[in-house]
Amino acid sequence: MKFSVLTLFPEMFGVLKTSVLGRAVEKGIIELNCVNIRDFSKDKHRRVDDYPYGAGGGMVMQPGPVYDAWQSVAGEDRPLVIYMSPQGRTLDQKLARDLSRENHVVVLCGHYEGVDQRVLDEIVDMEVSVGDYVLTGGELPAMVMIDVISRMVPGVLDSEETASEESHYSGLLEYPQYTRPPEFMGRGVPEVLLGGNHREIVKWRRERSLEVTWRKRPDMLEKALLTDEDRAYLKKL
């Protein structure tokens, strides 16, 4: 899967070339191409912003450089274009799963007071938000989105089971995890995890996921796919 990021700060995306995503890039599973919008400025100082019409504070990114940057990566297939915006659809696991099926996604990172609406109307297919707050630019949200999507691409993680058991993937929060040593500061590991009974371990993990979700994010239970056994356990809680 390919990501083309249109940004004023391509150096920020170096973090995505480390750890799990870094290995995926090295293997060719994920391709990350960062395009500096300033390279398409016709101003001798590489300026890409100007004062907004109608007055008001701040500066607005000009449409020309953004459009030319988009043209440099769009090609004939016209990939999906996402604009990182607090006005967009909130990023969640379902959206990430849908986007992971795309071959090529172009991510536009705004800055200053935003981007000229005309170029947004011309090239953007979808606006995505990572939360109801305002950041100084679209770069950090873009990195979050790319990370979430990339983990869903086959071959990025060691196994599909790793992703499918994580928080939010199944509509529930993840169960508690334990590793060595068997005792830490007087706290032990639940006996069921030491017994080797796979069926009991699966049951324990499901119940813990239900319990953690009920305590921390009860709103998620309204949309989660629950069995009759799940509902009976929640009723006990």
N, C-alpha and C positions, 0 to 999 in steps of 0.2 A: 504494500500500500504506500502511496506517495502523498506527502504533505508539502505544499508550497506555501510559505508564510510571507505575506507582504507586510513589512515592518520598517520602522525607522531605526530599530535597534537590533539588528540580526545577531550581534554578539551575545545577547541575553540567552539565546537558545542553545548555547553550548552545553547547558546542564542536561539537555535531552540526549546528549551523546555519551552519557555515562550509565552505569548500572545496567538494568534490564533492557531499556530502550537502546542504550549504546550497543549492546550485543546484537540486538535486532537490526540495527543500522549496519553493523559490520557484516552480518549474514545476508544483507540485502532484502530482508523481510519488510523492513520499513525504510523508506527513502525520505529524507528531510532536506528540503531546499529552501533556504532563507533568502529572500530578495529584498534588497535595500531600496525603499521607495525613493530615497534621495538621488539614487543613480539616474532617475528619470526626470529630474527637475531640469528645466531649461534656464533657471536662474544661475548666474555665475557663482553665487554663494550656496548653491544647492538648496535653496529655500523651497519648502513645500507647503507653507501655511500662509494665511492672510487674514485680515480683519473680516469679521462677519458683516454681511449686509444687514441693515436695520440696527446697527450699533450693538452694544452689549459687550460683556467682558470676554477675554480670552481670544484665542485664534482658532481658525478652522482649516483643516487639511484641504488643499486644493484638489479638484477632480482630475485634472490632467495627469499629474504624476502617478496617481493611484490607478487610473485607467491604463496607462502605458505599462506600469508594472504588472498589472493583471494580464494584459495582452502578451507579455513576454513569457508567461507560463501556461496560458489557456490552451493554446494549440487548437486543433480542429474538433476535438472531442468535447470541448467546453465542460471542464470539471465542475463539481459542486463548489460554490463559493459561500463561505460562512464569514459573517462580520461579527466580531466579538463586541457585544453591546449589552448594557444593563436593561435594555428594552426588549431583549430577545427571549426566546424560550429557555427555560431553566435546564441546564445540563443535568441529566440523570442517567442511570445505567441503561434504560431502554433506548434512549436517544443515542448513547455511545454504541450500543450493539447495532443499531440501524446504520449508523455512520461507518462502522467498521466494515461494512459490506461494499463501500465505495472503493473504486480503484484509485481515485485522485481527488483530494480535497484541498482547495485553496482557502487559506485563513487570512483574513484582513484584520490587522491590528490598528485601531484608531489611536489618536493621541490628541493632546490639547483639548478643545471643546468638542471634538468630533470630526466627522468627514462630511464634505459637501454632499447634500442629499441626492444630487443629480447622478453622481457616479454610483452611489448605493443603489438607486433605482435601476441603473443600467446593468450592473454586474452581480449584485448580491442575490443569492437564492434563499438564504436563511440567516437570521440573527440568533445568536446564542449567548446566554448569560450564565455566569457561574455563581450568581447570588445577588440578593437585593442590596447592593452597596456599590460605591463608585471607586474605581481605582484610577491611577494616573495614566494608564494606557492599557491597550488590549494584549500586551505581551504575556503577562502572568496568566490571565485567563486562557490564552491560547495554549500555553504550555500545559496547563491543567487538562484542557480538553484533549490535546494530542496524547497525553499520557493515558488518560482514561480510555480513549478509542484504541490506542495501540495495543493495550493489554488484551483486547478482545480479538485481535487479529491472530489467526491460527499460526502457531510456531513461535510467537513472541514469548509466551510463558512456557515453562517446562512441561506442563500438562494442562489439559482443559479442566481437570478436576480442581486444580489450584484456583482458577478463576471462578468456577461455578460455586465454590463454597465460601467465597468472600462476602463481606457485608454488602447489602443492596442488590447483589446479583440475583438472588432468589426472592427478593422482596422482604427479606428479614436481615437483621444484623447478625454478624458472625458470632459463633460460640467462643468461649474463652480458650486460649491456647496455653500449653505447658511444655517445658523441656527440662533437661537436666540442670541442676541436681534434683533428686526426688524430694528434697526438703530444703526450704529456703526461709530463714528467719522464723522458724517454727511453723511454717505453712507447708503442707504437703500437696501432692498431686491427687486428684480424685481417683479413688480405687478402681472405678470402672475403666479408666484409661490404662491401667496397669494389668488388667486381667486377660486381655487378648481376645475377648468375645466381641467380634466385629458387629454383630447385630445390636448388642447392648450399647456399644460405643456410638453407633449411628443414632440410636434412640436418645441417648444422653445428649449428644450434640444438637439434635433437633429440639429437644426440650430446653436446652440452654439458649439456643437462638431465639426461641419463642419468649423465654423469660427476659433476656436482655432487650429484645425489641419492645416488649410490654413495659419495661421499666424506663427505657431511654427514649424510644421513638414510637409510642403507641399509635400515632397517626399512620404509620406504615402498615399496621395490621389491617386497615380498611381495604387496602389494595392487594395484600399478599394472598397467594394461592394457598389456602388452608384446608387440611383434611378434617374429617369428623374427629379424628384422634387429637389433632392440633387444637381444635375448638374446645374439646373436653378438658385438655390440659390447661388452656387459658382460663377456662371457667374456674378451675381449682385455684389459680393464681388470684 
